[in-house]
Amino acid sequence: MFPIKGEAALVLAVIFGFAFGWLLQRGKVTNYNTIVNQFRLKDFTVLKVMMTAIIVGGIGVLVLTNMGMAKWHIRDANMLGTIIGAAIFGVGMVLYGYCPGTGVAAIATGSVHALVGAVGMIAGAMLYAFSFEWVKANILAVWKLGKVSLPQIMGVSPLLLYAVLAVFALVLFRWVEKRHL
């Protein structure tokens, strides 16, 4: 398992958290206009930052798993819950102008409107927690695929999936740069 434990792991978590926030700030995704303009198809910074993070993070987890330093914890694939949750998340992101991570990073830069929106996120989380039993019975029980991953569903190795995703991202980035400069 991971060789760093206890207080050292907590210190590393704080350091990596600050580094993540700093990278979000450097990537300009703590700026309300950057995120809103992604949805207006005028600024593709968010697309590039997120695709890069997904690929680098996915490959990092794959390497750590193969080295025995991490384990996969595959959750139930509840497709109806995922679709509804994604829709709520997307609408919230358009209205708020941030996702939870960029919202917290924007708060750290002094954004008051990000702080107000974070109160809404906390209220939404509490509403979800209080209604979870109903959600579990009426939403999460529908279109339930069990504990499967995308590579398992597709019948390919995770490495192949990340390689294809990386090539797709590079082609997409090049196309976006040519069309939207």
N, C-alpha and C positions, 0 to 999 in steps of 0.2 A: 504494500500500500504506500501511500504518499509518505515520504520520510520526515516531513515537517509537521509537527503536531502542537497542540496546546497554544500557549501565548504567542509563540513564533508564527503559527499559522494565522492567528488573529491580526498580528502586526502586518503580515504579508497581505492579508485580505484588505486592510485599510490602505496599504501602499498601492495595491493593484486597483482598488476603487478610485483613489485619487488619480492614478494614471489613466484609467478609463474615462473619467470625467474630463481630464486634460485633453485626451485625444478627441473626445466629442467636441470640446471647445475649439480645438485646432481644426477639426473637420467642418466647423461652422454649422453643426447640426444642433447647437444650443440657441440658434437664432430663429425666432418665430417665423420670419419671412422666408428663410431657407426651407423650412418644413412646409409651410403653406404653398410656396411656389413649386414644390415637388408635386403636390396635388393639382396645381394649376398647369402642370407640364411645362414649366418655365425654367426650373432649376433642378438638375438631376444629381445634386450633391448627396442627398439622402440615399438615393438608389445606389450610388457608387460606394458610399460608406457602409451601408447595410450589407450589400452583396459581398464586399471585401471581408467584413466582420464574420459573416456566415461561413465563408469558405475557409478563412484562416482559423476561426474558432473550431469548425468541424474537423479540419485536418489536425489541429492541436489535440482535440479530444481523441481522435482516432489513434494518434501517436501515443498519447498517454495510456490509452486502453491497451494497445498492443505491447507496451512496455510493462504492463501490470501495475501502473501507478494510478489507474482509475478504472471504474466499472461502469458499464451501461446500466442505466435505470430506466427501462422503457415503460412508459405509462400507457394506460388504455387509450386507444385511438377512438375517441367518441366524436364521430364526424359531425353530427348535428350541433353538439356543443361547440366544436371548433368553428363551424361556420357562423353560428350566432355570436360567439365570442369575438371572432375576427371582425364581424360587421360592427359590433358595439365599439371595439377598439378603434377601428378605422374612422367611424363617425366621431368618436371622442378625440382622436388625433387631429382630424380636420378642424373641429371646433376649438380645441385647446391649443393646437399648434405645436404640440410636443407629444412624444411617447413618454412613458414613465421615466426611462433613463435620461433622456434629453431634458425632461422637465426638472428632474432633481439637479442635473448639471446647470441648467439655466438659473435655478434658484441660487446655486452657489455663485453665479456671476452677478447676483443682485436683482434678478428679474422678479418684480412684484407680481405681475400677472401670472407668471409660472407658479408662484407660491399660492395664489388664489386657486388656480387650476388643480394644484396638488391636494387642496382641501376637498375638491370634488372627487378626485381619484380615491381618497381615503373614504369618503362617504359611499362611493360606488362599491368599494371593497367590503365595507360593512354591510351594505345591502345584499351583496352576493353571499356573504357569510351567513346572514340571518335567513336567507331564502335557499340555502344550499340543499336542504333535505328535499324541497320541492323540485329544485333544478335536477338533483340526482335522480329522482323518480320519473320526472316528466321530460327531461331533455337529454341527460347523459345516458339514459337507458335506451335511447333510440339511435339506430345506426351505429352500433358499437362493434368495432372490429377486433377488440382485444388488444393484447400487448404485442403490437407489431411496429416495425420501423419502415420507413419508406424504402430502404434498400431491400428489405424482406418482401414487401409487397411487389416491388419491381423485379425481384429475382436477380439482383446485381450486387456486387460487393460495394461497401461504403466508399472505398478508395476510388472505384470507377465512377460512382455517382459524384464525388467531389471533383474529380478530374473533368468530367463533362460539365459540371456546374462552373468550374473555373474557366473553361474555354468559352462557354456561353456568356459568362460575365465579361470576359475580355472583348468578345465580339460586340456585345451590347454596349459596353463603355465606348468603344471606338465609334459605333454608329451614333450614339448620343452626342459624342464630341463633334462629329462631322455635321450633324443635323442642327445642333442647338448652340453653335458658337456665335 
